[in-house]
């Protein structure tokens, strides 16, 4: 499995050609309606005062999504951003702040971030959630932050995500634990919920 990363961490990540030319910075991540994979990125210019670019980066033009940069072969892969986002929505507009529910109607919490696979994968594997007290009980004054896998089926309805029951049986406290959980590696994750 490729490295997992939080989608919010991709914001301002440089877009660089294989020849070493800095092209732009990521402004936002674009996902498909079912939130199963990244479909591209909206871009901003490289300078401090530069604004959004009219060009976007479709996932098909991404050579690799790395820890420090988004690598592309060359600028020819960029497309009109309006066309690229016509049927898709930016991650912030669609998923961040959305309620997470189970198929049985239990509230899991609210989406804080989306966990994506780097490299050439681009899959959405789960969510960082501000968990409701009923989902993750505890004495803390603040809502608990946990990582929840997306499961095999995911329904996105308006501003709510509906996860299958089996997806929320295991959660992780941190990204390394979540990586172990979705990769099938024992340890680091908290285990079953009541």
N, C-alpha and C positions, 0 to 999 in steps of 0.2 A: 504494500500500500504506500502511496506517495504521502508526503508530509501534509498534515492537516493544519489549517489556519483559519482564523476568524476573518470573515468577510470585511468587517470594519477595518481590519489592519491593512487591507489592500488599498484603501483610500490614500492617495498621494504616492503610491508605489510607482516608480518610474517604469515607462514602457521603452524598451531598448531593442534595437535591431541586433541580429547576430554579428553584424559588422561593428558594433559598439556605438552606434549613433543613438543619442537620447532623443526620442520622438515626442513624448508627452508624459503626463502623470495620470493615474487612474483617478477619476472623480467619483464614480459609483459603479457598483456591480449590477449587471442586468441578469435576471433569472427567468426561466420559463414559468408559465402559470402554475404548473404542478410543483414548482420549487425542487425539481430533481437535479438540475444542473445549471451551471453558469452558461449564459448564451452570449455574453460579451461585456464590454465595459464602456461607459461614457468617459470622455477624456477632458482634461484641462491642459492649458499650456504649461510650459516649463518655468516661466518666470514668476517672480513673486506677485506681480500685479496682473498676470495674464488670467483670462477668464476661460469659460468652457469653450471647447473646440466644436466645430460643426461636424467633425469626423468622429466616428466611434470605432471601437475595435471588436469585431465579432469573434466568438470563441474559435471559429474555424481558422482564423488567422494567427492564433496564439501558438507559438512553438512550445513554450513551457511557462507555467506559472511557478516562479521560484520564491524563495524566502525574501530576497532582496529586490527582485525586478520581475516584470512581465516581459518575456522574450518573444520577439516576432522576427520573421525572416527579413522583411523590409516594409517600407511605408505603403506599398501597393495593396496590402491587406486591409487598410482602413476603408471604411464605408461611411455614407451619410448617416449621422447619428439618429436623425428623425426616422429614417426608414428602418434602422436596426431596432429601435425601441417602439415601433408602431404597435406590435402585438405583445410586447413584453413590458414589464414594469421594473423600474429601478428598485433595488433591494430595499432602500430606505422607505420608499413609498408603499411597497407591497407587504413587507414582512416585519420590519422592525416596529415594535410596539403592538403587534398583533396578539390576540389571545390564543392560547394553546389549550385545546380541549381533547379529551379522549373520545372514542366512538360511543362510549357509554354516557357521555355528557359531563364527566368530571373535569373541573378546571385544573389544568396543570400550572399555568402561570402566563407570563407575558414574554414575548421574544425580545431579547437584548441584542443578540447577534446570531449569525448563521455560520456554521462550520462547513468549510469547503475543502475539497481535496486539491492539492497543488499538482505540479508536474503537468501531465497531459490529460489528467482525469477531468477536473472541473465539476465533479459531482458534489451536490449538497448532501452531506451525511448526517447533519443534525443541527441542533439549535442550542444556544446558551439562553437559559430561561431564568427570569426572576420568578421562582416557584411560589405558588400559593401556600399558605400555612397548612391546608389540608393535604396537599401533595407531599410536601417535605416538612413535617412537624418539627418544631424546635423552639427553644426559648429566646432566640435572637429577636431583637427589635426590628432588624432589617430583614427584608425578604432574602431568602437564601438563593444563591446563584448556582445552578447546576447545568450540566450538559446532558441533553436528551437526544437519543437517536431519532431519525425521521421515520424509521420503519419501512416496510415494503410498500405500503400504500399511504398516501398523504393527500388529503383533500384541502384545498385552499378555497375558502368561501368568504368573499368580502374581506374583512379584516380579522379572520379567524383561521387557524390551522387545526385540522382534526387528524389526530394521530391514532393509529391502531393501538389497542390495549397492550399488545406484546411489546411495542416500542418503548413504553414508559415503565416497564417492569424493572429496568436497570438504568441507573443514572450515574454520572461521574462528577466529581467535585472540580476537576481541572482538565485542561486540554490534553496533557499526557495520559491521564486516566481515561479520557474519552477515546483517545487513539487506541489504547489497549482494549477498551470495551468493543469498539466497532471492528477492530482487527482480530478479535477473538483471543486476545492475550489475557490470561488471568492476572489478577492483581491490579492495583491502583484505583479501581472503580469501587463504588460503595456497595454494590450488590443489589439484591432485590428490595423492592419497596413493599410495605404491608398491603 
